[in-house]
Amino acid sequence: MSFQFPLAAVLNYRESIEQREYLALEKIQQDIVRVELRISQAQNDCSAATQNRLADLACGTSAAALQSAYDYQKVLEQNSEALQALLQELKKRWRQQLASYEMARRNREMLEKLRQKQLDAHNREQAKREQSVIDDTFLSRRGRSN
């Protein structure tokens, strides 16, 4: 008789929940990487703007061009600050999603352990039945030969 886990549907459901939580965690991680790259680019743009402004000052430039350079750099810095805030929010969401994923994983593992215990008990019971049949067969053959 083959083993059938009575909670197989629940186990499948828990596995799908765990998978969904894992994928959500991965998506947030990808968003974090994208924002970190954008922050790096914004910092590079800000450094380049500073270098350009300093080069313009050394060559002599108009007040309007200088003001435009300062305004541009201010916009870059604001963008960088907004990206930093977004990064912090994404990291917070990541920690929350990690907790959700770990809970889903624990729930699935609990059912997996229950399934394994039931399978082990089933296998032991089947081995006992097989041994009983073997013993009965042996005793009946032994009884016939006497």
Contacts in CASP RR format, 6 or more apart in sequence:
PFRMAT RR
TARGET T0000
AUTHOR 0000-0000-0000
METHOD contacts of the structure
MODEL  1
MSFQFPLAAVLNYRESIEQREYLALEKIQQDIVRVELRISQAQNDCSAAT
QNRLADLACGTSAAALQSAYDYQKVLEQNSEALQALLQELKKRWRQQLAS
YEMARRNREMLEKLRQKQLDAHNREQAKREQSVIDDTFLSRRGRSN
1 126 0 8 1.000
3 118 0 8 1.000
3 119 0 8 1.000
3 122 0 8 1.000
3 123 0 8 1.000
5 11 0 8 1.000
5 115 0 8 1.000
5 118 0 8 1.000
5 119 0 8 1.000
7 111 0 8 1.000
7 114 0 8 1.000
7 115 0 8 1.000
8 115 0 8 1.000
10 111 0 8 1.000
11 108 0 8 1.000
11 111 0 8 1.000
11 112 0 8 1.000
11 115 0 8 1.000
14 104 0 8 1.000
14 107 0 8 1.000
14 108 0 8 1.000
14 111 0 8 1.000
15 108 0 8 1.000
17 104 0 8 1.000
17 107 0 8 1.000
17 108 0 8 1.000
18 101 0 8 1.000
18 104 0 8 1.000
18 105 0 8 1.000
18 107 0 8 1.000
18 108 0 8 1.000
20 104 0 8 1.000
21 97 0 8 1.000
21 100 0 8 1.000
21 101 0 8 1.000
21 104 0 8 1.000
21 105 0 8 1.000
22 101 0 8 1.000
24 97 0 8 1.000
24 100 0 8 1.000
24 101 0 8 1.000
25 94 0 8 1.000
25 97 0 8 1.000
25 98 0 8 1.000
25 100 0 8 1.000
25 101 0 8 1.000
28 90 0 8 1.000
28 93 0 8 1.000
28 94 0 8 1.000
28 97 0 8 1.000
29 94 0 8 1.000
31 90 0 8 1.000
32 87 0 8 1.000
32 90 0 8 1.000
32 91 0 8 1.000
32 94 0 8 1.000
35 83 0 8 1.000
35 86 0 8 1.000
35 87 0 8 1.000
35 90 0 8 1.000
36 87 0 8 1.000
38 83 0 8 1.000
39 80 0 8 1.000
39 83 0 8 1.000
39 84 0 8 1.000
39 87 0 8 1.000
42 76 0 8 1.000
42 79 0 8 1.000
42 80 0 8 1.000
42 83 0 8 1.000
43 80 0 8 1.000
45 76 0 8 1.000
46 73 0 8 1.000
46 76 0 8 1.000
46 77 0 8 1.000
46 80 0 8 1.000
49 69 0 8 1.000
49 72 0 8 1.000
49 73 0 8 1.000
49 76 0 8 1.000
50 73 0 8 1.000
52 69 0 8 1.000
53 66 0 8 1.000
53 69 0 8 1.000
53 70 0 8 1.000
53 73 0 8 1.000
56 65 0 8 1.000
56 66 0 8 1.000
56 69 0 8 1.000
57 66 0 8 1.000
END
